[in-house]
Amino acid sequence: MPQLRSANESPQVVAITGASSGIGRALALRYARNGNCLRLLARNLSRLREVVDQCEAQGAEVKYQTIDVRDRVAMAQWLCEMDQNQHIDLVIANAGVSIGTAGERGRNNYDGDYEVADTNLFGALNTILPLLPAMMARRRGQLAFMSSIGGMVPVASAAMYAASKAAVLSYGLALRASLESFDLKVSVICPGFVKSPMARRHIGWKPFELSTEDAAELIIRGLNRNRAIIAFPTSLVFCARIAALLPEPIQRFIMLRF
Ligand SMILES: NC(=O)c1ccc[n+]([C@@H]2O[C@H](COP(=O)([O-])OP(=O)(O)OC[C@H]3O[C@@H](n4cnc5c(N)ncnc54)[C@H](OP(=O)(O)O)[C@@H]3O)[C@@H](O)[C@H]2O)c1
C-alpha cells in the first residue's frame, strides 16, 4: 500500500516517460523512495526493467511498458488503461532525444530533425493529451513537460532540439493558463546541463552541470510547489534570459562561438 502523505508532498500515482535512463530514471527512483505507485515507460526493455527492479526494491508498486512515445495510438491505449485502473496523479512527459546538426567535416546535417520534433514535441503531446479529458472531468491532476534551457534561445548546433523545447515551453505555459479553471496543475521543466547519457554525447563546454539526482530533487521540489517553470541552475537561466533579449546579430555571434 502506498504511504499516506501531506498535501505538500509527492503525488501517489506518477507516470514517467523516458524512465530507463538519465533524468527519468532518477525521478523514478526518487519517487519510489516514498512508496509511490509508478507507471514507467521507455523503448529499451532491459534498461527499463533494471529501473523497475530498483524501484520495486524501494517499495514502489510499478507497472511498466515499452512503447515509443511517437506511437500515438499505443500511448493513448496504455495511459488510459493505467488511468482507469488507478487514477494517475502526475504525468511527466520526459522522454526526449537530442541530435545535433553539426555533421561530418563541419557540414550541417538536418536528417535527424524530424525524429527530434516527433519525439520531443509530438511524443510529449501523446503523453499528456490522452489523460486530459479524465483529469478535467475529475478536476484533479498534474502535468509536467520536459523542456530545456536550450528552449529559451535558438541554438545553431541543435536547431530542432532547441525549437522543439521552445514549442514545449510555450505549449505547456499556455495549457497551464487554459486549464487553471479545471484546477489542473501544469509545469514546464527547463534544466541546464545534467550528467546523463544524452549529455555525455554533447561535445563541448557544459557549464554548471548537475547530477541526475540533484536535477530530480529540484524538479520534484518545483512540482510540489506547482511552479509554472522549473528552471535551473539559476546562473544559466539568467544567461539564457539575457541572451534572448539581445539583438539577432549579437545572438548569432555568441551562438556560433558557444
Ligand atoms: N541531460 C541534459 O543535459 C538535459 C537538459 C535539458 C533537458 N533535458 C531533457 O530531459 C529529458 C531526459 O533526457 P536525459 O538527459 O535523461 O537523456 P537520456 O539519458 O538519453 O534519456 C532519455 C530517455 O528518453 C527515452 N526515449 C527517447 N526516445 C524515446 C521514444 N521515442 N519513446 C520512448 N522513450 C524514448 C529513453 O529511453 P529508450 O531509449 O529506452 O526509449 C530514455 O529513457 C529529455 O527530454 C531531454 O531533452 C536533458
The ligand as an ORCA input file, in Angstrom:
! r2SCAN-3c Opt
* xyz 0 1
  N      20.693     15.912    -19.891
  C      20.550     17.199    -20.102
  O      21.527     17.967    -20.036
  C      19.178     17.768    -20.381
  C      18.994     19.154    -20.298
  C      17.754     19.708    -20.556
  C      16.685     18.887    -20.872
  N      16.877     17.538    -20.955
  C      15.713     16.721    -21.312
  O      15.488     15.763    -20.310
  C      14.854     14.611    -20.880
  C      15.604     13.366    -20.450
  O      16.905     13.433    -21.012
  P      18.182     12.705    -20.363
  O      19.247     13.699    -20.305
  O      17.790     11.971    -19.159
  O      18.532     11.747    -21.589
  P      18.707     10.158    -21.699
  O      19.530      9.652    -20.581
  O      19.154      9.920    -23.103
  O      17.212      9.623    -21.502
  C      16.234      9.785    -22.487
  C      15.078      8.869    -22.146
  O      14.056      9.049    -23.131
  C      13.687      7.768    -23.646
  N      13.264      7.913    -25.034
  C      13.919      8.533    -26.045
  N      13.205      8.453    -27.175
  C      12.071      7.763    -26.871
  C      10.944      7.349    -27.615
  N      10.820      7.626    -28.915
  N       9.963      6.670    -26.983
  C      10.061      6.376    -25.657
  N      11.106      6.749    -24.899
  C      12.098      7.422    -25.501
  C      14.956      6.911    -23.499
  O      14.633      5.547    -23.364
  P      14.737      4.427    -24.508
  O      15.952      4.731    -25.314
  O      14.780      3.153    -23.741
  O      13.487      4.588    -25.280
  C      15.469      7.407    -22.158
  O      14.842      6.746    -21.104
  C      14.841     14.841    -22.390
  O      13.595     15.325    -22.805
  C      15.903     15.908    -22.586
  O      15.690     16.668    -23.753
  C      18.088     16.955    -20.710
*
